[in-house]
Amino acid sequence: MRIPFPIRIVALAAVLLFWIPGSGAQDSGNQSVDLEFPSQPVIQDPQFAQKERALLDVLKANPDNPRAEIELARLYQARRFYPRAAAVLEDVTARHPEISEAHFYLGQIYGSQKTDPQRSLDELQKAIQLSPDRIDYREEIVNVYYRLQRYPPALQHLEEILKREPSNAGALYRQAAILHTQGRVEEAEAIVDRLPRHEHARVLRAIIRQQRGENAKPLYEAILRDYPEDIRARYEYGKILLNEKQLPAAREIFEKIINEDPFYQHALFQLVKIYSITKQTAQARLAKQSLDTINRMGRNQRNFYRSYLRHHPDTAETHEAMGLIYLEIGRGNLAAEEYRRVLEFEPKHPEAPFYLAQIYMASGEFREALPFLEQGLAVREDPARLHALMAQCYLELQDADNARQHLDTALQLDPATPWPTASGSYG
């Protein structure tokens, strides 16, 4: 699939695909639903469905079984059915407020969904009060405070962790990262120097030295030899290459980054610079449009979209919503991958082939669009529109006979609509 980066969806034939910037994708896995204790199984994977049915049977026989409820909630959490997991845990905490695990997992779910951070903090605080020596509880609340940029309470919990485990590398690194953010660079550097083999600590050390004006290129090269997928190290190394005018190498790095993380706006900004320097005007314009859309989203929305697939069930609805998110930021190639996943789940899905056809048409790959338009004829209720699009494809392919045939069909099905075509002759 030769869809270039990045690609916008434009008006094609009689179809104009609308996506309102900043409106956000429809969240098919909306976590703000009313919570209701599950009574019927929902997991489709046979291995996990059997376990779900067994636990539901146990709870049907004995509804007040908190251990079975927590096990069921963990199963739902692992399979990304978060509303169901939360409903079960809400029941446990209401009837057994003394069970710290229930509060912890409930706080973890609300924290990961990023929909109710204060509720997440409240539940995690309850868990810590009940089990103050549980390191994992404190690590989770640090994660939530860190995402909220509430650094003082995060540092307090890190200190409690380090009292109990002075050599906890994760806590030491997170402490150094916060201190660096607060401008306490010497304290941060002293900590990361104690973590010579910690991946993220090594990156932070290189960043500190780079900010001091030192040559950090050898540090990043050493990090990337050991951790070639570290995205922050690759980004910083790409910036060094850009400053050295090694534009093709820098471009390759930044394009790979934004394909892995389409919401990494700093890498996208660097690409806009490279495209502009190399006078790739169209690419620069499209990348800038994508960057502007991402910047308008704000940090929280970007992070929500960034983790959307990880925090929603692996369903057609989830991949369809992710496709719309990618279309919002102008990433047709990534959207196409999501719509292909939709069709794996639901081969007769009415929208996925329609979007795929438009993506291919927008990239000028009209022959590749035709099978999806054919597929759409079997599942959609607007055949005239699809025939008009097929006429457009055949016209672009200089196949006047097929173009005329499909246009005639569109006009027969819907004579009231003046179906437009691209400039050209049917012969």
Phi, psi and omega in degrees: 000120190257036181289122183285161174267146327273166185234134177261150174272130184237175178294127180231124182049238184266006187249132172238115181276118182261135169217118185279115181303135176084354182281336181083152179284154174291126186274096182292339177255040186310124182268003182261027181277164174294133183273130180225131182299131185290140176242339181241146180291148180233342184286131184263332179300122187303321183298315183273334179297321179297319179292321178299313180298320180297317180292321177297324177294319178300316183286334175293322178286325181218089185299332182263071179230085188298328180293319178293323178296316180295321178296320178295318179297320178295324177296314178296321180296317180294328180267006174070027170266073191292319178301320178294317178299316180296321180299317179295315182291326175300321179295318180295312183293331178290321184267335182224070183294350181277354183270107186293325182301320181297317177296321182296309182295324177295316176297323179296318180295310180297325179291318182291329180282341177060024180261334182215072185298326181293321176296321176302312180298319181299314181292321179292324176297318178298318179298318180292321177299323180283328182222076188294343182264004179282109182297319183296329177295315181290324177299322181291318180291328174299318179302317181292313179299321181295316178298327179276358182059034175259084192283323181303310178293330176297316179296323179299316180289327175296321177297321178294321177297315184288337171297322183273326179224085186299337182256019180294106188294322179297318179292320179297316180297314181298323176298315179296320181297319179293315179300320178296317178299325180279001180086008181266068193291318182297319178296318179297317182295322179299325180286312184293335176295341177275357185235064188293342182248006181274123187307304186287330176294322178296320178295316180297322178298317179295321179297317180299316182290324177296319180293337176277358180091008179278163178280103182264000183303314178299327179295314180295322179296321178293319179298315183289337172293321181275326184226074187296344182263002181297114190287324179291319178296320178296319180298311181295323178293322176299321177297321178296315178298322178296317178295332178274006180066021174273072192293315180300318180293318179296317180300316181301318180296311185291324178293322177294321180298312185284346170283329177280321180226090185296347182259012178280083190293334179294319177294322179295322176300318179296324178294321177303317179298315183295314179300322180291316180298319183272010175059034172270078192299314182296315179298318179297319181295315181294318178296322179293321177299316178297317180298316180298319179296316180295318180296325179293337182295324186088160188298314184295317180293321177300314181295323178297313179293323182300324183255015187301312183293326181290333189248017176227153180301149181281081185230169176300319182298319180296314182289328176295317178296321179294324176299318178294324177298314180295323177296325180300323181262013173077025182252074182299325181297319179287324176299320180300320177299320180293320180291331172294322176295322177303315182291335174295322179281317184227090182300338180256025179297130186284333187266326188301312179295330179295314178295318181299318179299317181294321179297313179297319180295320179297332180269003179082012181260073189289326179295321180290336180285331188301315180300326180287327174293320175300316179297322179297329180300331183276345188232352183249164183251020178232061185298330181297317179298318181293320177296323178296321178293321178295323175300319178299315181298312182295325178296318178295332179272005179061037175251084189294325183296310179294323178300314181296319181300313183287326177293319177299319179296318179299318181291325177293319181287326183216078183290344183284341183264125178279082185299117181276157173226168177292160177299137181155175184241146175273002177085000000 
